[in-house]
Every structure is written in C-alpha cells, then in structure tokens.
C-alpha cells in the first residue's frame, strides 16, 4: 500500500488539548486497527515523512511509534520499515510441552523467507497449474529437490525413487498399505511414535513388540517377533527416537537389517530427527537400500506448515506400489507447499532454516537441562540434541498423575502411555521444547514442571455434593 493510499484510509488529525501529540499518534493507530482501517502487515509511513505531513518534529513521531509498539500494535523490521503487527490471539490456557514441533529458527526472518520464496514460486510457475490437480508423487523438480534433501542422509539418492507426500503420517500409511495386508502385524519397539499406533489401528494392522535393550530393538527380538507374528514389516525410528531419544549405533543397524533380511521383512525407517544429530550413523536405507523405505519429513526440522515429506523407496516398483496406496486417501501433496519446499531447498533457504532451528533447539536443550536438573532423570546423554527430552520420574509420581497435575498448572506434557504399544509403560514423560515460540515462556513452563516434580502428588480432591 502506498503512503498516499494509507493516509486516505487513515486520516491523521492531532487536536489541541487532547493530550501529548506522541500519545495521540499511538491512539490514532490503535483506533485505526480496531476499526480495521489498518490491517496486520500494513506498512506505516516512514517517521520522517509522517513528521513532515503533520508539521511536527521527528522525535514526537518516534515517541508515538514507540508508544504504539509498547501496546503491541507495531512490528518494527529495521530498514524494511514499521508494520502493523498481527492481532494477538487470546492467551493460551496451556503452555505446550506436549507437541513435538521445531522451535522458531534462530536468526531467521520466516516471514521474509516465506514472502521471497512464494514470490519466486509465483514468478516461475503458472498460477493455474499450482491451483489444480497435479501428478501424485511430485513433479520432476520437486522429486529432485527431495533427492537433494535426502542426500544429506542417504547418498546417493535417485530422484526416480523419491515420492513427495503430504506429510510423514500420509507417507507412513501409504507404505503400510503397500507392504502389508489387513490383519498383518508390524514389528516395533515397546515405546513408539503414536502415529504408527493410530495408522495401524485405522488400517486394520496389528503392532507387535520386539525385545529391546538399552540401545533399542535387538536383532534376536526382531527375529522372534517376526517369527511368532508372521510379520514382514518392521518399523524403526532409529535416530533420536521418539520418545526415548535413543539412537541406534551403526553396528546395531547392520545387525537389525541382517535379521530383517533373514525373516524376509522390509523396514520402515522413520527418520524425522536425524538432521539434529551432528554425527548420526548411516541411514538404514544407505546400509540396505533394497529393503528399506526411508521417510524424511520437513515438519520436525523446518516447519509443519509445509506439509511435505519425502519417501525414498527401494526401487521403482515399490515406489509405484506406495504411490498407488497413497492415491486411495491423498491424491497429491499440496502443490503450492511442495513447490515452496523445493524452492527453499534449491535456494539454500531450507538449510538456513535448518541451521536456525538446530541452533535454537540446542539452546533450549541446554536450558532444559539446567532448569530440570535434579527434578528428574534425563535419559539423553550429552550433548543434548533434538527437540524433546524423555524424563524418568521420581517416586512417588506416576506419569499419568504428573500429566494431570501439570494440566492443573496450565502445562501439557506427554505421558508414557501415549507411546505404549500394548505393554506396560515406564514411569516417564516426554517433554517437547519447540512448541512454545518464546524461549522465556518455555523456561517458565519448565520451571513450573520442575517444581511439580520436586513436590509430592496431592491427593484427589473430595467431590462436593
């Protein structure tokens, strides 16, 4: 919006006897926002230009803008100018330590990256094409971008084996449908990503548990579970596992792959947190490319809003089977978001966001260790990486009791029951560090949680009748 257009819808009249002029400027901004004459994202006139138009000194306008900023009305963006901020949403009743989301990337202006990325997409692609049905599995450019992204983890990657999907949950469901029949079993660890449990239930599959040790699933446990259940599909989240944060060593990965091959089983390698680890072992897909479906989502390392995940299939036939399965419930990934993801990867913006998310996540991990020290046992070894922690609770707390007490304090945490695959759950909770955008608010939430864990559970309140 040009300054003249803005002045037309936002008439500025300073009146004598109506209080200090700087405060009148802030009041006029506030009134215009309340009356929807100024919208979130509108750019205000430069301070010097406004001072000239009003015939007042620059300092008064600066004070007026500062006052409006203190009221939460403005979003200063340096050389880009001063903008009307987004309207504040009603304060959340719960501080979210339960949802596993990446934190805001440190040092990245996501609004500017989004604006620039979409502008480039719109400049290079026909809008009609972006707004209509697309080939399922992604365009050649999108699959090439997926191959480039996956090459950080599993080299070399053939773009012909890559499938673009609308998120990891859709990818997981499609692979399960392609590789199993109704009533079949899927082998997993006792504590597992809840999305697997939900997908298995909805698709009529069973989840059976393999034996684990301190590192994770054991090869003998995998073979026994496959033999007893007849399963030909194994699910693993081998790097910074959700929820336990364990990472399988390269030797354990090789042993598990040999055991799976001996059972004629294929492996789903769900790897959303791999890029948080500085020295991650080789992917299972790179160790046994003929028998592993590798799923890599952008939701955990960049932003969930992209709704984009990549599947690396063992070969063209298996890719075609997964694609056919996905078409039964999701014809395609959202074209605009897939194109944006591809543009960000090609331009290097995705790497910048990843670096920022990693830096912020590391800072939050260190803060969480400091705040929670002595309140619970953190199972993750130093250095702390990833976006969640797995806390073994002190007696006499139980996971469900603590989750209820936390909710009473305005916090959400994930009880171990949410990850239980048909076995007794340990006395632990998962704490997620990315959902709260503000680091200070996260620290406050963690402090409240630490205080709870250091206290004793309160007996249930008697009902009033």
GIWOZI-V819676 format. One record per run of one state. SS is the DSSP state (H for helix, E for strand, L for the rest). FROM is the first residue (numbers start at 1). TO is the last residue. If there is no record, write none. Layout:
[[SS/FROM/TO] [SS/FROM/TO]]
This chain:
[[L/1/2] [H/3/9] [L/10/20] [H/21/34] [L/35/42] [E/43/43] [L/44/46] [H/47/54] [L/55/57] [H/58/70] [L/71/73] [E/74/76] [L/77/77] [H/78/80] [L/81/81] [E/82/84] [L/85/94] [E/95/96] [L/97/109] [H/110/124] [L/125/126] [H/127/130] [L/131/139] [H/140/150] [L/151/158] [H/159/161] [E/162/165] [L/166/167] [H/168/179] [L/180/184] [E/185/188] [L/189/190] [E/191/191] [L/192/193] [H/194/203] [L/204/205] [E/206/209] [L/210/211] [E/212/212] [L/213/216] [E/217/217] [L/218/218] [H/219/229] [L/230/232] [E/233/236] [L/237/249] [H/250/262] [L/263/265] [E/266/270] [L/271/273] [H/274/276] [L/277/283] [H/284/287] [L/288/291] [E/292/297] [L/298/303] [H/304/306] [L/307/308] [E/309/312] [L/313/315] [H/316/327] [L/328/334] [H/335/347] [L/348/348] [H/349/372] [E/373/373] [L/374/375] [E/376/378] [L/379/387] [E/388/392] [L/393/398] [H/399/408] [L/409/410] [E/411/412] [L/413/413] [E/414/415] [H/416/419] [E/420/420] [L/421/427] [E/428/432] [L/433/438] [H/439/454] [L/455/465]]
